[in-house]
């Protein structure tokens, strides 16, 4: 027997499955994905054998999957060295804890609604204003909540470049929600950048006229923009409209009047507005 065979013996897929506590089905999946490839494969009969040293990788995969880590992220950890792999795990868990914190707040928000509790919206000041007619560059998409934030950022950058060729942006950008956006519903959502009315019909960019209107709105900070905290602001304005016998005449929107990325969590950055 060769030296490496004695130091790191081979074992059948069945033995390896038992010792790693992975099913043979899982092992075949991990092989296809390149996560855990057999040390030797008999080309005649497809018989697979693993090294004893591969048990450490198999057990690491088992532990990572117990964190509900997606296989793509598992592959990144497996391929990384120790410190980098540790950083990847820490980064993933930070995301999990952030998501759980948001879901906890959303669950409380839903509990209040289902119990018929109005909640305390006294922290939100509801104001009204007149909005003049605007010509807006527009990009619209049907998109679910998981991809919403990235798409809004990308669409805004595209529209900013187009606006440069049309005299620049003349008013704060806004995001109109023409339908509910969540894990099952995809809007649509529309990103709008106002430009000068004189640019109507110029070039082939997608644009439309936003009619003049009055709107009710409340101003929130960057921290309050995070989901699901932002739902409370929407509810506050909607509740105020109901209490005052008013009906929205258009889609609710988020009006971003300052540089969002440069803002601190306590800075006011956005108005939650309902056209009247």
PyMOL commands that set and color helices and strands:
alter all, ss='L'
color gray80, all
select helices_A, chain A and resi 3-7+13-20+24-32+52-66+71-79+82-114+145-164+197-199+222-225+229-243
alter helices_A, ss='H'
color red, helices_A
select strands_A, chain A and resi 10-12+40-41+48-51+127-131+134-141+173-177+189-195+207-210+213-221+253-256+268-275
alter strands_A, ss='S'
color yellow, strands_A
deselect
rebuild
show_as cartoon
